[in-house]
Amino acid sequence: MTLDGRRLAPPAAAAMGRPRIALDGHAIRLPPPAADPDLFWWQFHPAPEAPPGGSTVLKLCFRDNVRAPRALAVADAAGGVVRHQVPRRQGRPEPRIAAVTYAHDLSRVFVRCDSPGAPPAGFWLNGYPAVPVRTLAGSDSRAPVLVELRPPFPLSSGMPLDVRVRFAGGLERRALVRVIKEIVLDAPGDTGGRRRAKELHLSGDPGVLLIPVDAVCDDLRENTPGASAWAVIGERRRAWQRRPGVLAGFGFCTGILPGTLGIYGRIADAVYAKPYQLGWGDDPARFLDREIDAIAAQRDAAAPLPFLYIPERFARRGRRISPAELELLQWCALVSGAKGLRWHFGLNAGGLDATPGLIPVLQRAGAQIRRLEPLLAPLVPVADETQGDEKSGYVRVLTAWCGSRGVLYLVRDRSLGAIPDAPPPRDVRVVLDVPPWCRGASVLDLLGGGRLAEARPGRLPLTLAGLSGFRLLWIDADPGSTALTTLSRKGEYR
């Protein structure tokens, strides 16, 4: 492979990670391999070899914006050469594939397209035409469009999926993603982690595994952004070779520098958002909003690849995350599109038993997620809005579309910057943005149960009495259904 006539070759360290030597009994990390002058990294994803009917994508992470076209040439094993011109990076926003999700039974694929003024006009999956079943849009023309596709072949967990979209005007976008079927629940650590697999409703065989390279913090210590990229790529390749049905996820951490999100966001099959804003953020008294913002930023850095969330486990500033904070942040992550939670509390000294107050939260979350998994699996975030004023107080409303089955809202009391104790209840006024295709009869309290108000498309105002921290609201797309009957259906999509 050549870039502008210069041959590209990965450093030898890519095959084994960052090497170390022993010096006086101490493990000394050797300097990173010599940097390529143009690229932080490049790789064929998921592998250089493509099976019949399969796809592989060449990813290149440039050090600077591409300000002039670059000539790329790739030779295959048979001697054929594919030539491509890497275009100059455009400064204006263009249509993009923002998210790809799946029905829990893998009978549908949902593609979110951010394409104001250029609606999607054609779809292909692994080269096969895919006819839209439904196209969902909001009342605002600037809002994203969600397209429901019936895959032309059976999907399986871990399968590479080449998603191609043609927009109005002929512009095309492609993304290679890997199918993720379930909401992944994982808890490493034998002391209180996997030992509690049944009561925490953990995944028997997690569909996403964490790449064991702390690249963000290693780069910070080296003061060299991207220095760990080839070690990450080496681990991802080994994961693919060992377990091709499982995704490899890159873990962000607290030492993010300018540019780190862009370097590592799309280096693997998925990412783990791990902001840790209570212990490492600049304002622990207001860390909740900063955590939610960081979750969204790390999600967007990987999009349309899936992301998962790791809640903070340390007590760096004198206390650990409280039960109310943990419950809120987990649901914020899920409504923001997370396809899994990974609990590291079992890695603390004493294991999960060292945080007994959090155990009921984890047990309850596991049970709720498994019950609501058909709704959460295809979930796509579409809006994040702050409402209110200084006098009445502020609320933050996260909105997500559950494929074509309904809309999920998380309403959070934003007057609470942190919740070290039980949150005080208060009445709040909120406005829900109900899309035209969502015609359920009622606004339902998804976790607490009960009907809260009549529903209708458009801007729907309602008062939530006794809001304590947050509440999850649901409106079904079908006027003849409720969330409970939707979950009890045999066969999710018809």
Secondary structure as GFF3:
##gff-version 3
##sequence-region A 1 494
A	DSSP	beta_strand	2	3	.	.	.	ID=ss1
A	DSSP	beta_strand	6	7	.	.	.	ID=ss2
A	DSSP	three_ten_helix	12	15	.	.	.	ID=ss3
A	DSSP	beta_strand	20	23	.	.	.	ID=ss4
A	DSSP	beta_strand	26	29	.	.	.	ID=ss5
A	DSSP	beta_strand	39	45	.	.	.	ID=ss6
A	DSSP	beta_strand	57	62	.	.	.	ID=ss7
A	DSSP	beta_strand	70	75	.	.	.	ID=ss8
A	DSSP	beta_strand	81	86	.	.	.	ID=ss9
A	DSSP	beta_strand	96	102	.	.	.	ID=ss10
A	DSSP	beta_strand	109	114	.	.	.	ID=ss11
A	DSSP	beta_strand	120	125	.	.	.	ID=ss12
A	DSSP	beta_strand	128	129	.	.	.	ID=ss13
A	DSSP	beta_strand	132	137	.	.	.	ID=ss14
A	DSSP	beta_strand	145	149	.	.	.	ID=ss15
A	DSSP	beta_strand	160	167	.	.	.	ID=ss16
A	DSSP	beta_strand	172	178	.	.	.	ID=ss17
A	DSSP	beta_strand	184	186	.	.	.	ID=ss18
A	DSSP	three_ten_helix	194	196	.	.	.	ID=ss19
A	DSSP	alpha_helix	197	200	.	.	.	ID=ss20
A	DSSP	beta_strand	208	210	.	.	.	ID=ss21
A	DSSP	alpha_helix	215	222	.	.	.	ID=ss22
A	DSSP	alpha_helix	229	242	.	.	.	ID=ss23
A	DSSP	beta_strand	247	251	.	.	.	ID=ss24
A	DSSP	alpha_helix	260	264	.	.	.	ID=ss25
A	DSSP	beta_strand	270	273	.	.	.	ID=ss26
A	DSSP	alpha_helix	277	280	.	.	.	ID=ss27
A	DSSP	three_ten_helix	284	286	.	.	.	ID=ss28
A	DSSP	alpha_helix	287	302	.	.	.	ID=ss29
A	DSSP	beta_strand	307	309	.	.	.	ID=ss30
A	DSSP	alpha_helix	323	335	.	.	.	ID=ss31
A	DSSP	beta_strand	340	342	.	.	.	ID=ss32
A	DSSP	three_ten_helix	345	347	.	.	.	ID=ss33
A	DSSP	three_ten_helix	351	354	.	.	.	ID=ss34
A	DSSP	three_ten_helix	356	358	.	.	.	ID=ss35
A	DSSP	alpha_helix	359	376	.	.	.	ID=ss36
A	DSSP	beta_strand	379	389	.	.	.	ID=ss37
A	DSSP	beta_strand	393	402	.	.	.	ID=ss38
A	DSSP	beta_strand	406	413	.	.	.	ID=ss39
A	DSSP	beta_strand	426	434	.	.	.	ID=ss40
A	DSSP	beta_strand	442	445	.	.	.	ID=ss41
A	DSSP	beta_strand	451	454	.	.	.	ID=ss42
A	DSSP	beta_strand	458	467	.	.	.	ID=ss43
A	DSSP	beta_strand	470	476	.	.	.	ID=ss44
A	DSSP	alpha_helix	483	488	.	.	.	ID=ss45
###
